[in-house]
């Protein structure tokens, strides 16, 4: 498992775990679902903006300068939307942190009772 697998096994696998920490699988699945959702949002938004710009050009309400500005602004919005992934999982304890806090308690004392 992990990066210690043979090259043939890694090439044949659909997914290769690069670490032996199986507690991170649920985090990875959640992050991948969130990523796919944001990709779909960004794609739909980008296509909508381009279609609206094309329609505006065809009916002669959008000129080159305003069309470029609108398109660049939409790219900026897509980048900001994608950056939401940077905060994924913050504010929640990982199973590793949770087990470390339990080990630190003395004799079954509650937190704050040392």
C-alpha positions as semicolon CSV with decimal commas, in nm:
position;residue;x (nm);y (nm);z (nm)
1;X;0,000;0,000;0,000
2;X;0,112;0,356;-0,045
3;X;0,416;0,453;-0,245
4;X;0,586;0,128;-0,143
5;X;0,379;-0,073;-0,395
6;X;0,534;-0,219;-0,705
7;X;0,531;-0,017;-1,024
8;X;0,310;-0,276;-1,196
9;X;0,050;-0,265;-0,918
10;X;0,045;0,115;-0,917
11;X;0,004;0,128;-1,297
12;X;-0,279;-0,129;-1,290
13;X;-0,471;0,041;-1,008
14;X;-0,745;0,298;-1,060
15;X;-0,640;0,469;-0,737
16;X;-0,301;0,459;-0,566
17;X;-0,282;0,552;-0,199
18;X;0,040;0,742;-0,139
19;X;0,018;0,706;0,238
20;X;-0,081;0,437;0,486
21;X;-0,319;0,675;0,667
22;X;-0,657;0,523;0,589
23;X;-0,832;0,771;0,819
24;X;-0,782;1,036;0,546
25;X;-0,993;0,850;0,288
26;X;-1,320;1,012;0,398
27;X;-1,154;1,355;0,383
28;X;-1,025;1,281;0,032
29;X;-1,365;1,163;-0,090
30;X;-1,533;1,473;0,051
31;X;-1,272;1,699;-0,106
32;X;-1,310;1,529;-0,444
33;X;-1,689;1,570;-0,434
34;X;-1,654;1,937;-0,342
35;X;-1,398;1,980;-0,622
36;X;-1,630;1,827;-0,881
37;X;-1,913;2,051;-0,766
38;X;-1,699;2,363;-0,801
39;X;-1,574;2,249;-1,143
40;X;-1,935;2,212;-1,259
41;X;-2,026;2,556;-1,119
42;X;-1,727;2,722;-1,286
43;X;-1,792;2,552;-1,619
44;X;-2,160;2,646;-1,621
45;X;-2,084;3,006;-1,523
46;X;-1,811;3,042;-1,786
47;X;-2,025;2,898;-2,065
48;X;-2,318;3,121;-1,963
49;X;-2,101;3,434;-1,970
50;X;-1,959;3,347;-2,313
51;X;-2,306;3,274;-2,453
52;X;-2,436;3,605;-2,318
53;X;-2,139;3,788;-2,468
54;X;-2,192;3,621;-2,806
55;X;-2,560;3,716;-2,795
56;X;-2,465;4,072;-2,702
57;X;-2,222;4,094;-2,993
58;X;-2,478;3,957;-3,238
59;X;-2,741;4,211;-3,138
60;X;-2,473;4,483;-3,127
61;X;-2,507;4,577;-2,759
62;X;-2,162;4,457;-2,651
63;X;-1,853;4,626;-2,793
64;X;-1,499;4,487;-2,781
65;X;-1,380;4,677;-2,473
66;X;-1,682;4,598;-2,256
67;X;-1,686;4,237;-2,376
68;X;-1,321;4,193;-2,279
69;X;-1,382;4,352;-1,941
70;X;-1,684;4,130;-1,870
71;X;-1,493;3,819;-1,978
72;X;-1,189;3,902;-1,762
73;X;-1,414;3,978;-1,465
74;X;-1,584;3,641;-1,510
75;X;-1,244;3,468;-1,511
76;X;-1,161;3,643;-1,184
77;X;-1,491;3,521;-1,034
78;X;-1,414;3,163;-1,146
79;X;-1,070;3,182;-0,982
80;X;-1,218;3,312;-0,657
81;X;-1,482;3,037;-0,662
82;X;-1,212;2,773;-0,707
83;X;-1,014;2,918;-0,418
84;X;-1,294;2,813;-0,183
85;X;-1,132;2,469;-0,188
86;X;-0,833;2,607;0,003
87;X;-1,044;2,627;0,318
88;X;-1,191;2,277;0,288
89;X;-1,166;2,080;0,611
90;X;-1,043;2,364;0,829
91;X;-1,203;2,391;1,168
92;X;-1,263;2,017;1,203
93;X;-1,049;1,774;1,396
94;X;-0,889;1,489;1,212
95;X;-0,909;1,142;1,371
96;X;-0,534;1,171;1,445
97;X;-0,581;1,494;1,644
98;X;-0,880;1,344;1,826
99;X;-0,686;1,034;1,936
100;X;-0,392;1,248;2,050
101;X;-0,618;1,457;2,273
102;X;-0,766;1,141;2,432
103;X;-0,418;1,002;2,505
104;X;-0,321;1,323;2,682
105;X;-0,591;1,284;2,952
106;X;-0,472;1,148;3,284
107;X;-0,665;0,863;3,443
108;X;-0,991;0,930;3,263
109;X;-1,007;1,291;3,376
110;X;-1,228;1,523;3,179
111;X;-1,065;1,804;2,983
112;X;-0,979;2,084;3,223
113;X;-0,957;1,844;3,523
114;X;-0,586;1,766;3,554
